[in-house]
Amino acid sequence: MDSPFDWQAAVYRDWDVDLDEPGRRSGAALEKALEALGLPPEEPDPGAVVISEWAGRLASLRRAGLSALLDALDHPDLAVRRIVAVFFAYVDVDPGALRARVGSQADDPTRLALLVALGLHEGHHDHLRERIRRSPGSSDAFGAAIGLLHHRQDLDEEVVEALTLCTGPPGAALAELAWADPEWCGTPPVDPVGDWFLWPAVRQEPAARWLTRMLPAVQDGRLPPATVTSLVAVAEHVDHAALVPAVTALLRHPDPQVRRRALRPALLRHPGYADAVAEAQDDPELSSQATRFLAQHRDPRCIPYVRRRIEQGDTTLLSWAGHFADDLWPAVRARLPKAPADEVAALLRKAVWWSMDHPELSEVLAALERTGAYEEGCAFLRRHGRGDDGAVTLLTRLAEDDDLELALSAVQALTALDRPVVDLLLGILDRPDRHGRETSGRERERFDVIACARLGELGPRARDAAPALHRIAVDGTAAVHARIAAATALHKVTGIPGTTLAVLLSLLHRHPAWILNELGDMGSAARPALPAIRRLAGTGGPHAAVAARAIRRITGSRP
């Protein structure tokens, strides 16, 4: 067969992301077809232009030749017939031969796929239209309409009407083909609308006309609730104002499944739909989601409902309600005195990013002392504790806590509030148990390393820490990590590179990647280290690239 395999001619969905096969049903059918045609399944077709394994295997049917493939449409195994018919939707073959096989084919799914394949041939579009007129409501009409959907820009009312046949027997016929393989489309029961209508790029105008027929069919029960998700998704894509009332009506449908599926945030830009979502906050099935969507859309009608949730001890909506912080903070304050520790932590964790101008913190401080939710408290006060003496007092006490991780969180908060922290950080460095202690986070950093880094971030403001940093950096008995961190911080607070370079170069063999990055950060101050760095760059070893980058940063040029 000379015709190339065009993998984009019909349905291809995610063939461009290394799709292996639509599903095991389709894969087994293709293996049967290859065996029936006497084709080795592993032999690739060098003439096929494809980009995935599945498309390549399907394209390999070309090697059987047109005559054998047409004969396979009469194979006793229906799986063979159907996969071969799907193949014909991707190759340009004699349309007359396909039409003849349509007329003699008894299997509805096979015939449907062949009619989709005829859509490739513009000269036979009138025949597809005739099929629609001659067999209204049938799988033939549905297959002909899909063929026209893929290959025509102008779809008349007859075609759009036929496209509504995606449920019932025509939809069942489509469900037997690879295009609707359950493992491709989702675990059964599969949405009979989404399985096919989103195959091609949805075109605005015909999709709008299609939806004007489909949405009322959900409202009056002709279509099952499972179809609503895809119908509303198409309505979002089309964004046709005339469709909004029909979608809005679904929010008041008696079936809660329909109501839940009709709730979509993108449609809130339409006032009528937003009004219905605001009403849905009183619907027990929709309340939480409706309030969340309104909060995300910055609709103030969500405020009473979020406030009520706070009063009931429910913090789930706070993350989306930050735009209304001034309206909701009084409710949070009122809840804090009676909230248990986990709820206090959740309230502060979710409100930490709210924009508030000097919020009243007395209830926050009391709740922290009562529940011990100090980690979340430090993060909250870091953003909202400025100007509050009680917050500073609490954080200063926590910075001296035996829990070094909590102490460092408190120091970080005090730093953000522009409070002096050098002595507090030195106190952490003076703890006798600092060596080997690590944070509980994913990076597992040592506490003494973090304390040195915080001092380095302060720069010249931490000059009083220079003697302690120098002592750790040159102490040959100290942990290597601590020495590197202290030496790096020492240069940042004093601006004097001598000791820092001596320590870092002496330890270069222990942690080359880390130290090379630190030397690069020093810029021109690290020029005395260039000979050692160049030697490392010239080795071609695992750290050569990092060394080369450090040289560029120090010299401003390539090595």
Secondary structure, 3 states (H helix, E strand, C coil): CCCCEECCCCCCCCHHHCCCCCCHHHHHHHHHHHHHCCCCCCCCCCCCECCCHHHHHHHHHHHHCHHHHHHHCCCCCHHHHHHHHHHHHHECCCHHHHHHHHHHCCCHHHHHHHHHHHCCCHHHHHHHHHHHHHCCCCHHHHHHHHHHHHHCCCCCHHHHHHHHHHCHHHHHHHCCCHHHCHHHHCCCCCCCCHHHHCCCCCCHHHHHHHHHHHHHHHHCCCCCHHHHHHHHHHHHHHCCHHHHHHHHHHCCCCCHHHHHHCCCHHHHHCHHHHHHHHHHCCCCCCHHHHHHHHHHCCCHHHHHHHHHHHHCCCCCCHHHCHHHHHHHHHHHHHHHHHCCHHHHHHHHHHHCCCCCCCCCCHHHHHHHHHHCCHHHHHHHHHHHCCCCHHHHHHHHHHCCCCCHHHHHHHHHHHHHCCCCCHHHHHHHHCCCCCCCCECCCCCCCEHHHHHHHHHHHHHHHHHHHHHHHHHHHHCCCCCHHHHHHHHHHHHHHHCCCHHHHHHHHHCCCCCHHHHHHHHHHHHHHHHHHHHHHHHHHCCCCCCHHHHHHHHHHHHCCCC
